[in-house]
Amino acid sequence: MTSSPSWRQPMVQAALRISAITGIAIAGLVAASPRASAQAAYGSYVGVGASVGLTSGDSDLGEDQDFAGVIAARYHFLRLPVSVRAQALVFTDTDALVPTVSYDFPINWQTDAYIGAGVAFQDDSDSASPIGNETAFVIQPGIDYSIPNSRFVVFGNAIIAFDAYQQGGGAAAALQGGVGLRY
């Protein structure tokens, strides 16, 4: 095993702090906002966007992929604050598929925040995607905003993958954002 460079540990700690701050912010928004009687960001969608990696892992693999394309999908269960989500991080040396189940918190008529849990599956362990190169458990905090009078949704989230690298383990984190079309 190789030891991690000294700059990686602060990056991982920063990613975990971002996750904690995001969770606290979502909880604060939910607690401070009046309960909406309708489901916010109502409906399911498919979308495209981009991903930016915040961490770097295996030094034996050379450079990690910092950027990726994102294909996102959300299926929202009617009458339940639960969604099944999937994001594919593509156009990198190692593509990743991240299915999650999320609990959705309505903030207002157009917006909901969510926290999801799932697994990141990597298609190649010889190079790394923005969220590592190993199958890993993930936490996914995020937000969906439905653009009024349209079928478009703007989405943004973080993916925090635990034990995401073959060499030395460690967490990986990436930010995703994009636009979806509701159906």
URFEN-V312461 format. One record per backbone hydrogen bond with DSSP energy under -1.0 kcal/mol. NH is the residue of the N-H (numbers start at 0). CO is the residue of the C=O. Records with the same first field share a line. If there is no record, write none. Layout:
NH: CO / CO
//
This chain:
7: 4
10: 6
11: 7
12: 8
13: 9
14: 10
15: 11
16: 12
17: 13
18: 14
19: 15
20: 16
21: 17
22: 18
23: 19
24: 20
25: 21
26: 22
27: 23
28: 24
29: 25
30: 26
31: 27
32: 28
44: 73
45: 180
46: 71
47: 178
48: 69
49: 176
50: 67
51: 174
52: 65
53: 172
61: 58
64: 127
67: 50
68: 89
69: 48
70: 87
71: 46
72: 85
73: 44
74: 83
76: 81
79: 76
82: 101
83: 74
84: 99
85: 72
86: 97
87: 70
88: 95
89: 68
95: 88
96: 120
97: 86
99: 84
100: 116
101: 82
102: 114
103: 80
104: 112
106: 110
107: 110
111: 143
112: 104
113: 141
114: 102
115: 139
116: 100
117: 137
118: 98
119: 135
120: 96
122: 94
128: 131
131: 128
132: 163
133: 163
135: 119
137: 117
138: 159
139: 115
141: 113
142: 155
143: 111
144: 153
145: 109
146: 151
149: 146
152: 179
153: 144
154: 177
155: 142
156: 175
157: 140
158: 173
159: 138
160: 171
161: 136
163: 169
171: 160
173: 158
174: 51
175: 156
176: 49
177: 154
178: 47
179: 152
180: 45
181: 150
182: 43
//
